[in-house]
Amino acid sequence: MTAMQNRTDPPGPDPTATGPGGESGQRRTRLNVPRSRMGGAWVTLLTASFVLLLLLVFILQNGQRAEVSFFGAHGHLPMGVALLLAAIFGVLLVALPGTARIIQLRMLNHRRASDAAPQPGSAAAPPDDPAGT
């Protein structure tokens, strides 16, 4: 005698028939295409173009004249250009100590690598035995 079960669930895929990741029946294959330099260059180019477009809009919208004084030099620049130059000088001011630290660490690493490498002619030679034994 068979017993009927009362199911309130709507009919669906059998949970025991699902594959990895819960996919039933159909397997989705994903192509593993290796990243290339050209692909990286493409993403970099698109990102740089977008940033340059934003900078152009910024400069065009901030066209008011601003008086700029720097180390005794005086002049008038559009506000957008003055702000952009200030941002560039700020980035360079931050990058300068960082660059010096990177150079310092590379020199230290090079020095450590050359100290750890065996020197030619410094191989351990057997001691001379004057007794001849």
Phi, psi and omega per residue, in radians:
M1 nan 2.327 -3.138
T2 -1.793 2.480 3.140
A3 -1.761 2.388 3.073
M4 -1.575 2.378 3.093
Q5 -1.758 2.426 3.058
N6 -1.524 1.949 3.128
R7 -1.873 2.317 3.060
T8 -1.734 -0.166 -3.139
D9 -1.329 2.495 3.022
P10 -1.225 2.601 3.136
P11 -1.100 2.432 -3.124
G12 -2.662 -2.948 3.140
P13 -1.177 2.561 3.129
D14 -1.217 2.127 -3.099
P15 -1.128 -0.363 3.118
T16 -1.411 -0.254 -3.101
A17 -1.701 0.103 -3.122
T18 -1.387 2.629 3.122
G19 -1.593 -2.899 3.123
P20 -1.097 2.406 3.105
G21 1.405 0.170 3.103
G22 1.399 0.201 3.133
E23 -1.447 2.311 -3.090
S24 -1.774 2.185 3.024
G25 1.261 -0.970 -3.054
Q26 -1.667 2.323 3.072
R27 -1.769 2.249 3.079
R28 -1.578 2.098 3.120
T29 -1.704 2.433 3.131
R30 -2.035 2.190 3.137
L31 -1.311 2.227 3.081
N32 -1.672 1.563 3.137
V33 -1.613 2.197 -3.125
P34 -1.180 2.594 3.110
R35 -1.287 2.541 -3.121
S36 -2.154 2.903 3.086
R37 -1.137 -0.626 -3.123
M38 -1.157 -0.674 3.091
G39 -1.129 -0.731 3.080
G40 -1.117 -0.701 3.109
A41 -1.135 -0.647 3.134
W42 -1.118 -0.802 3.129
V43 -1.126 -0.724 3.119
T44 -1.106 -0.735 3.133
L45 -1.116 -0.756 3.118
L46 -1.138 -0.723 3.132
T47 -1.137 -0.775 3.128
A48 -1.120 -0.676 3.113
S49 -1.113 -0.713 3.115
F50 -1.128 -0.760 3.130
V51 -1.127 -0.741 3.114
L52 -1.123 -0.638 3.082
L53 -1.109 -0.753 3.101
L54 -1.107 -0.695 3.109
L55 -1.138 -0.698 3.115
L56 -1.095 -0.769 3.094
V57 -1.094 -0.722 3.121
F58 -1.055 -0.803 -3.113
I59 -1.156 -0.735 -3.120
L60 -1.185 -0.562 3.137
Q61 -1.401 -0.329 -3.138
N62 -1.994 1.156 -3.063
G63 -1.625 0.024 3.135
Q64 -1.077 2.582 -3.140
R65 -1.359 2.436 3.097
A66 -2.274 2.424 3.090
E67 -1.497 2.254 -3.083
V68 -2.123 2.313 3.048
S69 -2.168 2.277 -3.118
F70 -2.557 1.995 -3.134
F71 0.865 0.807 3.087
G72 1.518 -0.220 3.097
A73 -1.539 2.351 -3.134
H74 -2.099 2.516 3.111
G75 -2.941 3.033 3.112
H76 -2.066 2.253 3.106
L77 -2.294 2.703 2.963
P78 -1.078 2.542 -3.062
M79 -1.007 -0.720 -3.136
G80 -1.089 -0.728 3.127
V81 -1.175 -0.724 3.132
A82 -1.099 -0.747 3.121
L83 -1.179 -0.678 3.110
L84 -1.126 -0.736 3.091
L85 -1.118 -0.686 3.100
A86 -1.096 -0.703 3.117
A87 -1.149 -0.714 3.134
I88 -1.129 -0.752 3.105
F89 -1.121 -0.623 3.091
G90 -1.128 -0.735 3.111
V91 -1.122 -0.741 3.121
L92 -1.139 -0.638 3.115
L93 -1.137 -0.622 3.095
V94 -1.332 -0.644 -3.073
A95 -1.264 -0.454 -3.093
L96 -1.075 -0.929 3.092
P97 -1.144 -0.585 3.100
G98 -1.103 -0.736 3.107
T99 -1.119 -0.739 3.112
A100 -1.076 -0.692 3.139
R101 -1.196 -0.687 3.110
I102 -1.100 -0.758 3.112
I103 -1.089 -0.739 3.129
Q104 -1.068 -0.767 -3.141
L105 -1.182 -0.651 3.101
R106 -1.149 -0.708 3.111
M107 -1.126 -0.711 3.117
L108 -1.121 -0.735 3.115
N109 -1.123 -0.722 3.117
H110 -1.118 -0.713 3.129
R111 -1.122 -0.747 3.129
R112 -1.140 -0.676 -3.138
A113 -1.180 -0.665 -3.137
S114 -1.290 -0.515 3.081
D115 -1.268 -0.569 -3.098
A116 -1.404 -0.411 -3.122
A117 -1.264 2.437 3.125
P118 -1.185 2.374 3.140
Q119 -1.446 2.438 3.099
P120 -1.142 2.373 3.125
G121 1.513 -0.051 -3.134
S122 -1.793 0.295 3.112
A123 -1.152 2.566 -3.092
A124 -1.183 1.974 3.117
A125 -1.615 2.562 3.118
P126 -1.152 2.485 -3.122
P127 -1.166 2.563 3.103
D128 -1.275 2.332 -3.124
D129 -1.965 1.754 -3.101
P130 -1.149 -0.349 -3.127
A131 -1.368 -0.292 3.092
G132 1.419 0.358 3.136
T133 -1.666 nan nan
